[in-house]
Amino acid sequence: MRIGAHIERDDPLDSAAARGAEVAQFFLTDPQAWQDPAPRTDADAIKAADLQIYIHAPYRINVATLNNRIRVPSRKLLASHASGAAALGAGGLVVHGGHVDKGEDLATGVENWRKTFDYASRDGGFPLPILIENTAGGDNACARRLDALARLWDAIGDYDPGFCLDTCHAHAGGEELLGLVDRVKAITGRIDLVHANGSKDPFDSGRDRHDNLEAGTIEPELIVAVIRAAGAPVVVETPGGQAGQSADIAFLRSRLGRS
């Protein structure tokens, strides 16, 4: 079980080394922009490093939406970032589950996810695993509640998608962490990556505000229990920069018997 952090995209190797990270997750572009990634001059060094790499897709992507002015560019952006991630030897591309607007049928959003994988499969499929991440808020989200996640997996499971479990998102989204891994795996069959994050907000708040592991409203040992049960690589997306993330990595290693 390797442990690391979400780090700066400009110099991921040095940022990972400074944190003692064995896993590095980063964006390829501004996460709030509609921007295709450019080839990186450090691609060979990243691939050669003893570092497990994951790429996080831009927040703008929402392939579930009924708004085709967002959905169609989202599909294209997801494909371009998947190609950029594969060029770095990444283990997967993390993307939020997305949502439909108030009053719209979530079933249509789920069908839009199916079409996303279907269209990609016609071109040979995505070049690496697409890891759908559970989200914290929204009553019309495809991956906040486990009942919605089950509907999504019923539609896309044949395309063998991956899953990224975020502890802050689950807590804020109203899913108890105790026993969560078993409940998720009963739906998805897998957990490929864990985002180990504390939460600044209470249970079922719907608010996505990460906190450090020994702070916030989640009992730290519950996060450790999720990691043990998942048996997947771990990324902390916690505040405090290098110092805060290094402390969270050290905390996890001590609790997992890796110090």
C-alpha positions in Angstrom: 0.0 0.0 0.0 1.7 3.2 -1.2 0.9 6.6 0.3 1.3 10.0 -1.3 -0.3 13.4 -2.0 -2.0 15.6 -4.6 0.8 18.0 -5.5 1.8 20.9 -7.8 1.8 20.0 -11.5 4.8 22.2 -12.3 7.4 20.1 -10.6 5.7 16.9 -9.4 9.0 14.9 -8.8 10.5 17.5 -6.5 7.1 18.1 -4.8 6.7 14.4 -4.2 10.2 13.9 -2.9 9.7 16.8 -0.4 6.7 15.1 1.1 8.2 11.6 1.1 5.4 10.6 -1.2 5.3 7.2 -3.0 2.2 8.3 -5.0 1.7 11.6 -6.8 -1.5 13.0 -8.1 -1.7 16.2 -10.0 -3.6 18.1 -12.7 -2.3 18.5 -16.2 -3.8 22.0 -16.7 -5.7 24.6 -14.7 -8.5 22.5 -13.2 -11.1 25.2 -13.8 -10.2 25.6 -17.5 -11.4 24.0 -20.7 -7.9 23.2 -21.8 -6.3 20.2 -23.4 -3.0 19.2 -21.9 0.2 19.9 -23.7 3.1 17.3 -24.0 5.4 17.6 -20.9 9.1 18.0 -21.2 9.5 15.9 -18.0 7.4 13.0 -19.3 10.3 10.6 -19.5 11.6 11.5 -16.0 8.1 11.0 -14.6 7.7 7.6 -16.2 11.2 6.5 -15.0 10.7 7.7 -11.4 9.8 5.2 -8.6 6.6 7.0 -8.2 3.0 5.8 -8.8 1.2 8.5 -10.8 -2.5 9.4 -11.0 -3.9 12.4 -12.9 -7.0 14.3 -11.8 -9.3 15.5 -14.6 -10.4 19.1 -14.6 -13.4 20.0 -12.4 -15.2 21.4 -15.4 -15.9 18.0 -16.8 -19.5 16.8 -16.4 -20.4 14.1 -18.9 -23.7 13.4 -17.1 -25.3 16.8 -17.8 -28.2 17.2 -20.1 -26.7 20.5 -21.3 -25.0 19.5 -24.6 -22.9 22.7 -24.5 -21.2 21.2 -21.4 -21.6 17.5 -22.0 -20.0 17.3 -25.5 -16.9 19.4 -24.6 -16.7 17.4 -21.4 -16.4 14.1 -23.3 -13.7 15.6 -25.5 -11.8 17.0 -22.5 -12.0 13.7 -20.7 -10.5 12.0 -23.7 -7.7 14.5 -24.1 -6.7 14.3 -20.4 -6.9 10.5 -20.6 -4.3 10.6 -23.4 -2.2 13.1 -21.5 -2.3 10.9 -18.4 -1.4 7.8 -20.4 1.6 9.5 -21.9 3.0 9.9 -18.3 2.4 6.2 -17.5 -0.4 7.1 -15.0 -2.3 4.4 -13.2 -5.6 6.1 -13.9 -7.5 9.4 -14.5 -9.7 10.5 -11.7 -12.9 12.3 -12.7 -15.9 13.4 -10.6 -19.1 11.6 -11.1 -21.0 14.6 -12.3 -24.7 15.6 -11.9 -27.9 16.7 -13.6 -29.7 19.9 -12.8 -32.6 20.3 -10.4 -35.8 18.8 -11.8 -34.0 16.7 -14.4 -34.0 12.9 -14.4 -30.9 11.4 -13.0 -31.4 8.4 -15.2 -30.6 10.5 -18.2 -27.3 11.5 -16.6 -26.5 7.9 -16.0 -27.3 7.1 -19.6 -25.0 10.0 -20.7 -22.2 8.3 -18.7 -22.9 5.0 -20.6 -22.7 6.9 -23.9 -19.4 8.4 -22.9 -17.9 5.0 -22.5 -19.6 3.7 -25.6 -18.3 6.5 -27.8 -14.8 5.9 -26.4 -15.0 2.2 -27.0 -15.7 2.8 -30.7 -12.3 4.5 -30.9 -10.6 1.6 -29.1 -11.5 2.7 -25.6 -9.7 5.0 -23.1 -6.0 4.4 -22.9 -6.0 4.0 -19.1 -8.5 3.3 -16.3 -11.1 6.1 -15.8 -11.5 6.3 -12.0 -14.9 7.7 -11.1 -14.8 9.6 -7.8 -17.7 9.9 -5.3 -18.7 13.5 -4.7 -19.9 15.4 -1.6 -22.9 17.4 -2.7 -25.9 17.7 -4.8 -29.2 15.8 -4.7 -28.9 15.1 -8.4 -25.3 13.7 -8.4 -24.4 10.4 -10.0 -21.9 9.4 -7.4 -22.8 11.0 -4.0 -25.2 8.4 -2.6 -24.5 4.7 -2.9 -28.0 4.1 -4.4 -27.1 6.5 -7.3 -23.7 4.9 -7.6 -25.4 1.5 -8.0 -27.6 2.9 -10.8 -24.5 4.3 -12.5 -22.5 1.0 -12.3 -25.5 -1.0 -13.6 -25.2 1.2 -16.7 -21.4 1.3 -17.2 -20.1 -1.7 -15.4 -19.6 -3.7 -18.6 -16.9 -1.0 -19.6 -14.9 -1.9 -16.5 -14.6 1.6 -15.0 -12.4 2.1 -11.9 -13.4 3.8 -8.7 -11.8 6.4 -6.4 -13.1 6.6 -2.9 -12.8 10.0 -1.2 -13.3 9.9 2.6 -14.3 13.6 2.9 -16.8 13.4 0.1 -18.4 10.2 1.6 -18.7 11.8 5.0 -20.0 15.1 3.7 -22.2 13.3 1.2 -24.0 11.3 4.0 -22.3 7.9 3.8 -21.0 6.4 7.0 -17.3 5.5 6.7 -17.7 2.4 9.0 -18.1 -0.5 6.6 -18.2 1.8 3.6 -15.5 -0.1 1.7 -17.6 -3.3 1.7 -20.7 -1.4 0.6 -18.8 0.2 -2.2 -17.2 -3.0 -3.4 -20.6 -4.7 -3.4 -21.5 -2.2 -6.1 -18.3 -1.5 -8.1 -16.3 -4.7 -7.3 -13.2 -2.6 -6.8 -11.6 0.5 -5.2 -8.5 1.6 -7.2 -7.5 4.7 -5.2 -8.3 6.3 -1.9 -8.4 10.0 -1.4 -7.7 10.2 2.4 -9.1 13.5 3.5 -10.5 15.0 6.7 -13.6 17.2 6.5 -14.1 20.7 7.9 -17.9 20.2 7.8 -20.3 17.8 9.6 -21.8 14.6 8.3 -24.2 14.9 5.4 -23.4 18.6 5.0 -23.0 18.3 1.3 -19.9 20.6 1.5 -16.6 19.6 -0.1 -14.0 21.2 2.2 -11.0 19.0 3.0 -9.2 19.1 6.3 -6.0 17.5 7.7 -6.4 14.0 9.0 -6.1 14.8 12.7 -8.3 17.8 12.4 -11.9 18.3 11.3 -15.0 16.3 11.9 -14.0 12.8 10.9 -12.5 10.5 13.5 -9.0 9.8 12.1 -9.1 6.1 12.9 -12.1 5.8 10.6 -10.1 7.1 7.7 -7.3 4.6 8.6 -9.9 1.8 8.7 -11.1 2.7 5.2 -7.5 2.6 3.9 -6.9 -0.8 5.5 -10.1 -2.3 4.1 -9.6 -0.8 0.6 -6.0 -2.0 0.2 -5.5 0.5 -2.6 -2.9 3.3 -3.1 -3.6 6.4 -1.0 -3.5 10.1 -1.9 -4.0 12.9 0.7 -5.5 16.1 -0.8 -5.2 18.0 2.5 -4.4 21.6 3.2 -1.2 23.1 4.6 1.1 22.6 1.7 4.2 20.5 2.1 4.2 20.6 5.9 0.5 19.7 6.2 0.6 16.9 3.7 3.9 15.5 5.0 2.4 15.3 8.5 -0.7 13.5 7.1 1.5 11.0 5.2 3.5 10.4 8.4 0.3 9.9 10.4 -1.0 7.3 8.0 2.3 5.4 7.9 2.5 5.3 11.7 -1.1 4.0 12.0 -0.6 1.4 9.2 2.7 0.1 10.7 4.9 1.6 8.0 6.8 4.2 10.0 
